[in-house]
Amino acid sequence: MASGEKDLGALLRGMAPVLRAGSFVYCTFANNEQPAGLRALCTYDEAEGRSAIVEEEEALRHGIPHRFRCALITLNIHSELAAVGFMSEVLGTLAALDIPCNVVSAYYHDHLFLPVDRADEALTVLQRMSSGARPLGRLGPIQEAR
């Protein structure tokens, strides 16, 4: 299998962010057991129980308590799992704009879960980063990288 991109500049230029349709939520299940038939986007077993990210409609259909209604932006570059600085740049930029973000790094891509009401703004910022522009401050001016 081909390895992913490691070069920070190439990662930023090629991230090709895409906003996925729908909304997602976080759920937790004691004893690491989730309801039969529940389709989770991803899960992680913690000492306190299984954490799952599921489509909001799926959680509502199963009557599952949930929190953090979020949008999903996928960075469509195959990033090397051992790449240094990529998520730091992305998350630092979003943090400077007060956009909370949870990341799931999978084998090929990084997936950003952020508030639904900030998704379009985050997508625009990430697209500008990918084009070489650097956002400065919350909704502030954007300057070209030098």
N, C-alpha and C positions, 0 to 999 in steps of 0.2 A: 504494500500500500504506500502511496506517495505521502511524504510528510508535508506538513503545512508550512505556511509562510512564517518566517522568523523576523524579517527586517521590519522595524517599527514604521519607517516611512512607507514601505509597500503595504503594510497592514492598514495604515490610516488611509492611504489613497484608494485602496481596493476594498474597503469594508462594505460597500454597497448595502447600506441599511434598508430593510424592508419592514414596514408595519403590517403585522398579520391582522386579519379581520377578527373581530370578536373581543371579548374581555375574559380575563382569567382571574382566579382567586387562589388563595392559599388555604389549605385544610390540614388538620392533624388528626391522627387516629391512634388511640392507645393500643398498646401491645403490637404495634406495627401491622395492624390488620385493617384493611380498607373494605368497604362494602363490595360484595360481589357485583360484577358488572360495571363498576366505576372505571371509566377510562381516564387515567391520569396522564398528563403531558410528561411529568417526571415525578419521581419520588426519591426520598432520602430517609433512611432509618436512623433516627437519633435516639438517645437514651430515654427521652420523654415520650417518644412515639414516632410513627411515620409521618413525615411532612409530605404533602402532595400539592402540586400545582395542577389545577384542572380548569377546564372551560367553565365559566360562571353558570351557563345553562345546565351543565352536567351536575354541578353542585346543587343547584336549585331543584333539578329533577329528582335527585336522591335525598333531598331534605338535609343536606350536610351543612353544619355551621362553617362559616368561612370568614376570611378577612382579606384586606388589601386587594380591592378590585383594581386590576391593572391591565395595561396593554402590553403587547409583546412586539419588540423590535428585534429582528434577527440580523446580525452582521454577517453578510453572505460571503466573506472571504474564508478560505480554509486556513485558519490560524493554527500554528504549531502549538501544541499543548504547553511546551516549555518556552514559548515566546516571552520576552521580557518587556514590560512597559505598555503594552497595548491597552489592557483594561485600565491601567492607571491613567493613561491619557483620556480615554473615553469617560471614565467615571469622574475624573477631576474636572473635566469640562462640564459635565452635567451637574456636579456638585456646586460649581461656581454659579450656576443658574438656579440653585435650590431645587433641583429635580432629583427626588429620591430614585434609586435604581438598585434592583437586585439582579445579579448575574447568574446564569447557568452556563457554564462552559462545557460543551459537549465535544465529541470526537472531532467534528469538522468545523463547527461554528460556535459563536458566542451569542447568547440570547439574553436580552435585557427586558426585565419586567419593571414597568414604571407606571405611575398613576395615569389612568385613562385620560384625565383632563389635561395632562401635560404631554401626551403622546405626539401630537402634531408638532409641537414646539421642539421636542427632543429629536424627532425625525429630521426636521429642518436643520437643526444644529449639527447633527451627525452627517447629513448630506454636505453641509458647508465645510465641515472638517475634512471630509473625503475629497473635496475639491481643492483643499489647500487653504481655505479661509479659516481664521481663528476667531471664535466668538470671545468677546471680552465682557464679563459681568452679566448680570441678569438683564436680559432683553436689551443689552447695550449694543453699541456699534460693533460691526464685524470688520476686522482688518485683514488684508491679505497677508499670508505668511511670507516672510522674507528669507 
